[in-house]
Amino acid sequence: MSLTIHSLCLTATIFLTVSGQDLVTSSGYHGNVYPVGSFDPSPCEICQCSSCGQAYCAIVDCFSVGCVDAVHEPNQCCPVCPNGRNCKAPDGTIIKHGDTYSTAYMTCHCLQFSTLAECAYKPPQPVQPQIV
C-alpha cells in the first residue's frame, strides 16, 4: 500500500492516495481546489496558496472612477469609464472633463477630480413691460 500526500490550497485538507485511489478529506476554497502558488478565484480576489495548504487572499479596493456613467465589465473587478472622465450638471446633462455647458439659467464646468459639475447661475433677466 502506498501513501502520497498532495499539498493543495485548502484549509487543513490533505488528499490521500491509497492503492491509486484519491480520497478527499475536506472541501476546497469556495468549493474549488487550487495548487500551491497564486490564484484568482474572482476578478476582485488575489490569493496565494501556501505549501501547507492555507489560502491567503486580498480583496481589491476600487477607487473612484471619475465619471458618472461607469459600467462594470463582467471579467473586471472595478468599473470603467467608457466615455472618459465626466461629470453631471444639476439638470442631468453629462459634461466631458474640461468642457463647459450653458443654458439660459446656468453655466457649468466639469472640473478635474469631481463628478458633480461646478455651476454658476445667471440672474434672471428683468421682464420689460410691453406697450400696446
ABEGO torsion letter per residue (X at the ends): XBBBBBBBBBBGBBBBBBGGBBBBABBBBGGBBBBBEBBBABAABBBBBBAAGBBBBBBBBBBBAGBAABBBBAABABBBBAAEBBBBBAAGBBBBBGBBBBBAABBBBBBBGBABBBBBBBBBBBBBBBBX
